[in-house]
Amino acid sequence: MTLRHLPLHDGWTLTAESPVPLGLPAGGVPATVPGCVHTDLLAAGLIDDPYLDDNENRLGWIGRTDWTYRTTFDWTPDGDDHADLCFDGLDTVATVLLNGIEVGRSANQHRGHRFPVRAVLAEGANTLDVRFTAPYTYAEELRERLGDRPGAYAEPYAFLRKMACNFGWDWGPTLVTSGIWRPVALETWSGPRIASVTLLPDLDDAGVARLAVTVEVDRSGQEALEAVVEAAGERTAFTVLAGEDRATVTLSVPGAAPWWPHSHGEQPLYAVTVRLGGQVRRFRTGFRGVTLEREAFRFVVNGEPVFVRGVNWIPEDCFPSRLTRQRISDRLDQAVAAGVNLVRVWGGGLYESDDFYELCDEKGLLVWQDFPFACAAYPEEQPLWDQVAAEARENVTRLAPHPSLVLWCGNNENLEGHADWGWQKELGDRTWGYGYYHELLPAIVAETDPTRPYWPGSPYSGTPDAHPQDPASGTVHIWDVWNRADYRAYADRVPRFVAEFGFQGPPAYATLRRAVSGPLTPDAPLVAHHQKAEDGNAKLLRGLGDHLPQPGADFDDWLWLTQLNQARAVAFGIRHFRSHTPYCMGTIVWQLNDCWPVVSWAAVDGDGRRKPLWYALRAVYADRLIAVRDGAVHLVNDAPAAWTGTLRLTRHGLDGAVLAEDEVVVSTAARSVTRVPLPPSVAEPADRTRELLVACLGDTRAVEFYEEDTRLALPPARYDVTVTESGGTAPGYRVEVTARTLLRDLALFPDRLDPAAEVDEMLVTLLPGESAVFTVTGAVLADPDALGAHPVLRCVNDVVTR
């Protein structure tokens, strides 16, 4: 058997098939494959960057235009019996022509295609055209035929198997793409070909690693075929029987150590080789067992329950072909550094790239994978049903080798939408997706990947007969806090598992400054364009409540206070939920990342800068956490060893004076929570506006105030700052701040001086006489002393004491 693989990534041009509001060159625009129309037009200088200012508003025509990609390539016969054009991803409605002859069609971004072309190939030069029908044209025509369906947005994304958030979301722009977004190649061969390999790594009942391998072959002959699989020093031969096109073998791998999330252990990964004839397929996998205790919605990995410290992941770029492995790695490193152990791939986006899942394997990040359905009623009629089935089978097979993947989830918020958002009245007897989530997808997972649990959607309570937001079972999404309620309302409920909740805050100053060329004021039109949530800026101010003062017209105060409030709101919720372990077994914050520069719920903004929320996450997602609530200290120990020592509780005046002290000897077992009632001496202050509580156990400290900041008698901030250059080869600065008064939530924003500058710490509260050291890296500053001045150095005292 011979197989030749010829990548087809060079020499492409792009032309519009209808009039467009700009002058395209007669011969077309040079095109990059993989890529898309937007990035090609941007590279040609024909459109402005859609991420800047309000340029997005002038680019809607791109998604309503038909486009053609064209290239030529040479081919020489070499005794090949077969030839396929292999597209790993077409976005989205495409007709493929080779030498003017149609060879295939696609209407699904979420899957690949193989089109047989041996009879059409010409020796020598060949012309390949990929004609894209405008996404809006296809989706709107199907909507007209099948009948409209309700959804969160007035866009037809439910009628097209395409990344839904391409059509705009409450954090993202409307940039409806077309293009060859993943690699394309010509494959030629003779003899039998490995069509697919499914790897299912698992542990048997005795905890020994095992690997189930299914090989499917594409062949014309009927003879028996011999195959071999090797993994971690073990080798097994097996046979694809005569007349059959698939075979399965299970290999015991006793020498393989178990794979763990990084919060619980190591991540050993092993090479797997599958051979058939002269073909070799290589994989890398790890071995772990995963179960889901359904009523409690508790993940159990290798027999050990795992409290999920999670974040939601949205597409990192509206144009995913631009993503590099390094950029994905950087973002996931930020998740790990914040204590995150699970990433939920949200259903309005994509099945992510192989790089994404490989990196999660390496870094020990669990992955919850939504199937791509979000916030709409999805029709189940043809051609959509078969498209969904094909994409699901392909992607379940593709992702099955990854030990990081621990859950398949049917959709995002569609079960809740049907129950609570008035859909039933609008739908009548029309389909809305029930058959996907409760029939088709679970059947495909059960057949293709029985080693992992399937969950029909989120939120979901475990049965279609219960309300999807029942906090006593399954998962909930909590959005009344951002939309209507004060963030203290998180403490009014104790759900089993919180799969979405969050609070908005602006991006870093340098990110917003790059994205907006005009004035930086909260109500400036160009700033407002980078706020996509309904009434978002008003909700930011409402959310300050009595926690923090209103910023007035001062942009710097608006930026600081709303970023800080975002961090505090999410941290408050996580402390509350973690303190209820093991009844509550997970929180997944909305969201880790952004796809462009925007005011949003993200912890890391669209330029990759960490917002104050990121630093707060790192604190409340630490292995060990002190949470003070309901007259008690809750010692949350998610470490593998007991947490023992003397808990020191001190009531201070805001001037630092010790007003009362108490000590309690404590011991908290691994992966558990201990509740310690507050002694009367520290439980109630004499003056709530002038006192605070400090709780310390070992190196872990919590500072709690008895009153909201707007009612505290905070003194004007007084402190000493020393800035020195750091030693070593990389440029950097050591900023030491010594408090002469109480300093509430001290923060440093070096990006105000240089967009490349970063700081290692933030949101530090100091009592008088205490010091904190901040390390600034990434830039050489013209005036390092500015690191100790407004608006780079901030604390709450700045705004409360005016």
Summary of the structure (lengths in Angstrom):
residues: 802
radius of gyration: 28.3
end to end distance: 79.8
largest distance: 91.5
contacts: 2805
relative contact order: 0.08
helix: 24%
strand: 34%
